[in-house]
Amino acid sequence: MSDAVSDWAVESVELPGQPGSIAAAGPGGPVYAVTGGAEGTRLCAVDLAGRLLWARPVDGHRGPRVADDGGVWVGGGAVLEETLPGGESGRRFTLDGGHSDRAIDAFVLLAGGALVVWGSNAPGAAPARLELLDDRGRRRWVTDLPAPDMAYPGITEVGVATGWQPRPISAYKAETFRTTRWEPVLVSGDRVLATFFEVAGGLGVSFCVDLHTGRLLWSTAPAPSGDRAIAGSGRFLVGEQGYGAFGTRLLDGDGAVVAEWPSHGRALVGTDGVIRVVELENSTPSRCRLRLLHPDGTMTDGPVLPGYYTVGPVLAADGRVAFLRDGRLQSAAPDLTVTTHLALPGRGGVDGMLLLDGGLLAFVTRDDRPAATGSAVLSIARSDLPGPATGPWTGAEGGLRANPVTS
């Protein structure tokens, strides 16, 4: 690992409120950020020079996601709303989740409509639901997902009933089922993969449904929830992390395991088909590495990556990978050599990173010092990277538009 400092540089962007998730219309921007603060939730647009183009109040905080026509969408409660590229109000759909306790947990934009994921915080109140809409917000189909029996060998219980000996927990019904924060719903070809976790125990289940009909095709066994990605047409990477699990499986459109690896983290998949992973594990000190995952289940190991919280990664057109970890903005070459370009002491985060024209990187960090207030900042860094790579999964939520849908 090289600590050579380059001519990379970073600047902060002034926004009304603290930024959360970000997306971009394309490599030339603008960058969109949903911000929160005393004045409520806003959707902001920023050009590549860091200038605020516009900001407007919005009702939802899920998103932003950018459609093919340039519309920027956010969701929340029972509302999906569009903002036009110039900041004007666009379409607004007030939906019916079928239960007062349901709210929009996630959504993706499709050609001719959107797919909405409904969840509930109320224990046992209503099943998780998927709903396909047309471009006027009208329902095409709806599927209520079953509440599975939750159990996992890595979770044990001890008590009178077990003779005070540890044994795997007995199966229980998932009562409070919410979508995962990252990669909650992916669409690849005619397959939809929606992932939920049971709040009390943290076990997750991914459900696959047919995009055209909403028919439930298969689901994964309950397991500690990890990161996911689209790996190609109808194929998904599904990770597991926690309770002793640390792995990733490649699943085809029928749910069959094509390959698996003892590695978990945020994956990147370019048109070359190479799977690159910046590993993430709830363990200190870090044992995580940058790795290449090969089709036969073998791996190529990069160096150990100190630290825990990670912003990014993102894949560049020349095969390099950029990410922020352990307070350092870094890149990894195709041979997995890691170079530190900038030190950002006290700054960390867990969200995605965008690679834009001119090698500009956009990302959100928070002050991670113990006494800090957690204030969030949108930063734009200048780098020597080329433009973004192409492929099914080149960054958080699939790529620049943060809309994880591939044909």
C-alpha positions as CSV (number, residue, x, y, z in Angstrom):
1,M,0.0,0.0,0.0
2,S,1.4,3.3,-1.1
3,D,1.0,6.5,1.0
4,A,2.3,8.8,-1.8
5,V,0.2,12.0,-1.8
6,S,-0.8,13.2,-5.2
7,D,-2.3,16.5,-6.5
8,W,-5.9,15.4,-5.6
9,A,-7.8,18.2,-3.8
10,V,-11.2,18.4,-2.1
11,E,-13.6,21.3,-1.4
12,S,-16.9,21.4,0.6
13,V,-20.2,22.6,-0.9
14,E,-22.6,24.9,1.0
15,L,-26.1,23.4,1.1
16,P,-29.3,24.4,2.9
17,G,-29.3,21.6,5.5
18,Q,-27.3,18.4,5.9
19,P,-27.0,16.2,2.9
20,G,-27.9,12.5,2.8
21,S,-28.1,10.4,-0.3
22,I,-26.8,11.8,-3.7
23,A,-27.2,11.0,-7.4
24,A,-26.3,12.7,-10.7
25,A,-28.1,13.2,-14.0
26,G,-24.9,12.0,-15.8
27,P,-21.1,12.4,-15.8
28,G,-21.6,16.1,-16.5
29,G,-23.9,16.6,-13.5
30,P,-25.6,18.2,-11.9
31,V,-25.4,16.4,-8.6
32,Y,-28.6,16.0,-6.6
33,A,-28.7,15.8,-2.9
34,V,-31.6,15.3,-0.4
35,T,-30.9,17.5,2.6
36,G,-32.6,17.8,6.0
37,G,-32.6,20.5,8.6
38,A,-34.8,23.0,10.6
39,E,-36.5,24.1,7.4
40,G,-37.5,20.6,6.4
41,T,-36.4,18.3,3.6
42,R,-35.1,19.8,0.4
43,L,-33.9,18.5,-3.0
44,C,-30.8,20.4,-4.1
45,A,-28.9,20.6,-7.4
46,V,-25.2,21.4,-7.6
47,D,-23.0,21.9,-10.6
48,L,-19.5,20.5,-11.0
49,A,-18.0,23.7,-9.8
50,G,-19.8,23.3,-6.5
51,R,-22.4,26.0,-7.1
52,L,-25.9,25.6,-5.8
53,L,-28.3,25.7,-8.8
54,W,-31.6,25.4,-7.0
55,A,-33.2,23.9,-3.9
56,R,-36.8,23.1,-3.4
57,P,-38.9,21.6,-0.5
58,V,-40.0,18.0,-1.0
59,D,-42.0,15.6,1.2
60,G,-40.0,12.4,0.9
61,H,-36.5,11.5,1.9
62,R,-36.1,8.2,-0.1
63,G,-34.0,8.9,-3.1
64,P,-33.0,10.8,-5.1
65,R,-33.2,8.7,-8.2
66,V,-32.8,10.1,-11.7
67,A,-35.0,8.9,-14.6
68,D,-33.9,8.5,-18.2
69,D,-35.8,11.7,-19.1
70,G,-33.9,13.7,-16.5
71,G,-36.6,13.9,-13.9
72,V,-35.5,13.6,-10.3
73,W,-37.7,11.5,-7.9
74,V,-38.0,11.2,-4.2
75,G,-40.5,9.2,-2.1
76,G,-41.8,9.0,1.4
77,G,-45.0,8.4,3.3
78,A,-47.5,7.6,0.5
79,V,-46.0,10.1,-2.0
80,L,-43.7,9.8,-5.0
81,E,-42.8,13.2,-6.5
82,E,-40.8,14.4,-9.5
83,T,-38.7,17.5,-9.8
84,L,-37.8,18.6,-13.4
85,P,-34.2,19.3,-14.3
86,G,-34.7,23.0,-13.9
87,G,-36.0,22.7,-10.4
88,E,-39.7,23.0,-11.3
89,S,-42.3,20.6,-9.8
90,G,-43.2,17.6,-11.9
91,R,-45.5,14.7,-11.4
92,R,-46.8,13.8,-8.0
93,F,-48.4,10.5,-7.1
94,T,-50.3,10.0,-3.8
95,L,-50.6,6.3,-3.5
96,D,-52.6,3.8,-1.4
97,G,-50.5,1.3,0.5
98,G,-53.6,-0.6,1.6
99,H,-52.9,-0.1,5.4
100,S,-52.5,3.0,7.5
101,D,-49.2,1.7,8.9
102,R,-47.5,1.2,5.6
103,A,-45.1,3.7,4.1
104,I,-42.9,3.8,1.0
105,D,-39.6,2.2,2.1
106,A,-37.9,2.2,-1.4
107,F,-38.6,2.6,-5.1
108,V,-37.0,2.4,-8.5
109,L,-37.8,4.0,-11.8
110,L,-38.7,1.9,-14.8
111,A,-39.4,2.7,-18.5
112,G,-43.1,3.6,-18.3
113,G,-43.5,3.6,-14.5
114,A,-42.0,2.8,-11.1
115,L,-41.7,-0.1,-8.7
116,V,-42.6,0.8,-5.1
117,V,-41.7,-1.1,-1.9
118,W,-44.0,-0.7,1.1
119,G,-43.0,-1.5,4.7
120,S,-44.3,-1.0,8.2
121,N,-42.9,-0.2,11.6
122,A,-45.9,-1.6,13.4
123,P,-45.3,-5.2,14.6
124,G,-47.5,-7.6,12.7
125,A,-49.6,-4.8,11.2
126,A,-49.2,-5.5,7.5
127,P,-47.0,-7.6,5.3
128,A,-44.3,-6.1,3.1
129,R,-45.7,-5.2,-0.3
130,L,-44.3,-4.6,-3.8
131,E,-46.4,-2.5,-6.3
132,L,-45.8,-1.8,-10.0
133,L,-47.0,1.6,-11.3
134,D,-47.5,3.0,-14.8
135,D,-46.2,6.5,-15.7
136,R,-49.4,8.1,-14.4
137,G,-49.1,6.4,-11.0
138,R,-51.8,3.8,-11.6
139,R,-51.3,0.3,-10.2
140,R,-50.4,-2.5,-12.6
141,W,-49.9,-5.2,-10.0
142,V,-49.4,-5.6,-6.3
143,T,-47.8,-8.4,-4.4
144,D,-47.9,-8.9,-0.6
145,L,-44.9,-10.8,0.6
146,P,-45.1,-13.7,3.1
147,A,-43.7,-13.2,6.6
148,P,-41.1,-16.0,6.7
149,D,-40.1,-18.1,9.7
150,M,-36.8,-16.6,10.9
151,A,-33.9,-18.7,12.2
152,Y,-30.2,-18.9,11.7
153,P,-27.7,-21.5,13.0
154,G,-25.3,-18.7,14.1
155,I,-27.8,-17.3,16.6
156,T,-28.1,-19.4,19.7
157,E,-30.3,-19.3,22.8
158,V,-29.6,-20.5,26.4
159,G,-32.2,-21.2,29.1
160,V,-34.1,-23.8,31.1
161,A,-35.6,-25.3,27.9
162,T,-32.1,-25.9,26.5
163,G,-30.7,-27.3,29.7
164,W,-28.6,-24.2,29.9
165,Q,-26.7,-25.3,26.8
166,P,-26.5,-23.1,23.7
167,R,-28.5,-24.3,20.8
168,P,-29.7,-22.6,17.6
169,I,-32.7,-20.4,18.2
170,S,-36.2,-21.8,17.4
171,A,-37.8,-20.4,14.4
172,Y,-40.0,-17.3,14.9
173,K,-42.3,-15.2,12.7
174,A,-40.9,-11.9,11.4
175,E,-43.2,-9.2,12.8
176,T,-41.5,-5.9,11.9
177,F,-40.0,-6.2,8.4
178,R,-38.3,-3.2,6.8
179,T,-36.2,-2.8,3.7
180,T,-32.4,-2.7,4.1
181,R,-30.9,0.8,3.9
182,W,-28.6,-0.1,1.0
183,E,-29.7,-1.9,-2.2
184,P,-33.3,-2.4,-1.0
185,V,-34.6,-3.3,-4.4
186,L,-32.8,-4.2,-7.6
187,V,-34.2,-4.9,-11.1
188,S,-32.2,-6.9,-13.6
189,G,-33.9,-8.1,-16.8
190,D,-37.4,-9.5,-15.7
191,R,-36.3,-10.1,-12.1
192,V,-36.9,-7.9,-9.1
193,L,-34.9,-8.6,-5.9
194,A,-36.3,-6.9,-2.8
195,T,-34.5,-7.4,0.5
196,F,-36.0,-7.0,4.0
197,F,-34.7,-7.5,7.4
198,E,-36.4,-8.4,10.7
199,V,-35.7,-5.4,13.0
200,A,-35.4,-7.4,16.3
201,G,-32.9,-10.0,15.1
202,G,-31.3,-8.4,12.1
203,L,-31.8,-11.4,9.8
204,G,-32.7,-10.6,6.2
205,V,-34.5,-12.3,3.4
206,S,-34.4,-11.4,-0.3
207,F,-37.5,-12.0,-2.4
208,C,-37.4,-12.4,-6.2
209,V,-40.6,-11.6,-8.2
210,D,-41.4,-11.5,-11.9
211,L,-41.3,-7.9,-13.1
212,H,-44.1,-8.3,-15.5
213,T,-46.6,-10.2,-13.2
214,G,-45.5,-9.7,-9.7
215,R,-45.5,-13.4,-9.1
216,L,-43.1,-14.5,-6.3
217,L,-40.5,-16.8,-7.8
218,W,-38.2,-17.6,-4.9
219,S,-36.6,-16.3,-1.7
220,T,-33.4,-16.7,0.1
221,A,-33.1,-18.4,3.5
222,P,-33.0,-16.1,6.5
223,A,-29.4,-14.9,7.1
224,P,-27.5,-11.9,8.4
225,S,-28.2,-9.1,5.9
226,G,-25.3,-7.9,3.8
227,D,-24.6,-5.9,0.7
228,R,-26.1,-6.7,-2.7
229,A,-25.4,-5.8,-6.4
230,I,-26.5,-6.6,-9.9
231,A,-24.0,-8.9,-11.6
232,G,-25.5,-9.1,-15.1
233,S,-28.9,-9.8,-16.7
234,G,-31.0,-11.6,-14.2
235,R,-28.1,-12.2,-11.8
236,F,-27.5,-10.8,-8.4
237,L,-24.7,-10.8,-5.8
238,V,-26.1,-11.4,-2.3
239,G,-23.9,-10.9,0.7
240,E,-24.1,-12.1,4.3
241,Q,-22.3,-10.5,7.2
242,G,-22.7,-11.0,11.0
243,Y,-23.4,-13.9,13.5
244,G,-20.3,-15.6,12.1
245,A,-21.3,-15.2,8.4
246,F,-19.0,-13.5,5.9
247,G,-19.7,-14.4,2.4
248,T,-21.2,-13.5,-1.0
249,R,-23.1,-15.7,-3.4
250,L,-23.9,-15.2,-7.1
251,L,-27.5,-16.1,-7.8
252,D,-29.1,-16.6,-11.2
253,G,-32.6,-15.6,-12.1
254,D,-34.0,-18.9,-10.7
255,G,-32.2,-18.4,-7.4
256,A,-29.6,-21.1,-8.0
257,V,-26.1,-20.5,-6.7
258,V,-23.7,-20.0,-9.5
259,A,-20.6,-19.2,-7.4
260,E,-19.8,-18.2,-3.8
261,W,-16.9,-16.7,-2.0
262,P,-15.8,-16.2,1.7
263,S,-15.8,-12.4,1.2
264,H,-18.4,-9.7,1.8
265,G,-18.5,-6.0,1.0
266,R,-19.4,-3.5,-1.6
267,A,-19.0,-5.0,-5.0
268,L,-18.2,-3.3,-8.4
269,V,-18.9,-5.0,-11.7
270,G,-17.8,-3.4,-15.0
271,T,-18.4,-4.5,-18.6
272,D,-15.2,-6.7,-18.2
273,G,-17.2,-8.9,-15.8
274,V,-14.6,-8.7,-13.1
275,I,-16.1,-8.5,-9.6
276,R,-14.1,-6.2,-7.3
277,V,-15.0,-6.0,-3.6
278,V,-14.1,-3.5,-0.9
279,E,-14.7,-5.7,2.1
280,L,-16.9,-4.6,5.1
281,E,-17.1,-6.5,8.3
282,N,-18.4,-5.6,11.8
283,S,-15.1,-6.4,13.4
284,T,-12.1,-4.5,14.7
285,P,-9.3,-4.5,14.1
286,S,-10.0,-4.7,10.5
287,R,-9.3,-7.9,8.6
288,C,-10.9,-6.5,5.4
289,R,-9.2,-6.4,2.1
290,L,-9.8,-5.3,-1.5
291,R,-10.4,-8.5,-3.4
292,L,-11.2,-9.8,-6.8
293,L,-13.8,-12.6,-6.9
294,H,-13.3,-15.2,-9.7
295,P,-16.0,-17.3,-11.4
296,D,-14.6,-20.6,-9.9
297,G,-15.0,-19.3,-6.3
298,T,-11.3,-18.3,-5.8
299,M,-10.1,-14.8,-4.9
300,T,-7.2,-12.5,-5.5
301,D,-6.2,-10.7,-2.3
302,G,-5.2,-7.1,-2.0
303,P,-3.8,-5.4,1.1
304,V,-5.6,-5.2,4.4
305,L,-7.7,-2.0,4.6
306,P,-7.4,-0.3,8.0
307,G,-10.5,1.3,9.5
308,Y,-14.2,0.5,9.3
309,Y,-16.5,3.1,7.9
310,T,-16.3,3.3,4.1
311,V,-17.6,5.9,1.6
312,G,-17.9,4.4,-1.9
313,P,-16.4,2.6,-3.8
314,V,-16.7,3.7,-7.4
315,L,-15.2,2.2,-10.5
316,A,-13.3,4.3,-13.1
317,A,-13.0,3.6,-16.8
318,D,-9.3,2.6,-16.4
319,G,-10.2,-0.1,-13.9
320,R,-9.2,1.9,-10.8
321,V,-11.4,2.0,-7.7
322,A,-11.8,5.1,-5.5
323,F,-13.1,5.1,-1.9
324,L,-12.8,6.9,1.4
325,R,-11.8,4.8,4.4
326,D,-10.0,5.4,7.7
327,G,-10.1,9.2,7.0
328,R,-8.1,8.7,3.7
329,L,-9.3,9.2,0.1
330,Q,-7.7,6.3,-1.7
331,S,-7.6,4.6,-5.1
332,A,-6.8,1.0,-6.0
333,A,-5.1,0.0,-9.3
334,P,-6.3,-3.0,-11.3
335,D,-3.5,-5.0,-9.6
336,L,-5.0,-4.0,-6.2
337,T,-2.2,-1.7,-5.3
338,V,-3.7,1.0,-3.0
339,T,-2.6,4.6,-3.0
340,T,-3.6,7.2,-0.5
341,H,-4.2,10.6,-2.1
342,L,-5.7,12.8,0.6
343,A,-6.0,12.7,4.3
344,L,-9.3,13.8,5.7
345,P,-8.8,13.4,9.4
346,G,-12.0,13.1,11.5
347,R,-14.2,12.6,8.4
348,G,-16.0,9.3,7.6
349,G,-19.2,8.0,6.3
350,V,-21.1,5.0,5.0
351,D,-22.7,6.2,1.8
352,G,-21.9,6.1,-1.9
353,M,-19.6,8.1,-4.1
354,L,-20.1,9.5,-7.6
355,L,-17.4,9.7,-10.3
356,L,-18.0,12.6,-12.8
357,D,-16.4,14.2,-15.8
358,G,-12.9,15.5,-15.3
359,G,-12.2,12.9,-12.6
360,L,-14.4,14.8,-10.0
361,L,-15.6,12.7,-7.1
362,A,-18.7,13.7,-5.2
363,F,-19.4,12.2,-1.7
364,V,-20.9,12.9,1.7
365,T,-18.9,12.6,4.9
366,R,-19.7,13.1,8.6
367,D,-17.5,14.2,11.4
368,D,-16.7,10.8,13.0
369,R,-14.8,12.1,16.1
370,P,-16.3,10.9,19.4
371,A,-17.3,14.3,20.6
372,A,-18.6,15.5,17.2
373,T,-22.2,16.4,16.4
374,G,-22.2,14.2,13.2
375,S,-22.6,17.2,10.8
376,A,-22.7,16.0,7.2
377,V,-20.9,17.7,4.3
378,L,-21.1,17.3,0.5
379,S,-17.6,17.3,-0.9
380,I,-16.2,17.4,-4.4
381,A,-12.7,16.2,-4.9
382,R,-10.5,16.7,-8.0
383,S,-8.6,13.5,-9.0
384,D,-6.6,12.1,-11.9
385,L,-9.2,9.4,-12.6
386,P,-10.8,9.2,-16.0
387,G,-14.6,9.2,-16.3
388,P,-16.8,6.5,-14.8
389,A,-16.8,2.9,-16.0
390,T,-19.8,1.3,-17.6
391,G,-21.3,-2.0,-16.5
392,P,-24.1,-3.4,-14.3
393,W,-22.7,-2.1,-11.0
394,T,-20.1,0.7,-11.0
395,G,-21.0,2.4,-7.7
396,A,-23.6,2.8,-5.0
397,E,-27.1,1.9,-6.1
398,G,-25.7,0.8,-9.5
399,G,-24.2,4.1,-10.7
400,L,-24.6,7.8,-11.2
401,R,-28.4,7.9,-11.3
402,A,-28.8,5.8,-8.2
403,N,-31.4,3.8,-10.0
404,P,-30.5,0.1,-9.8
405,V,-32.2,-1.2,-13.0
406,T,-30.5,-3.0,-15.8
407,S,-32.0,-4.8,-18.9
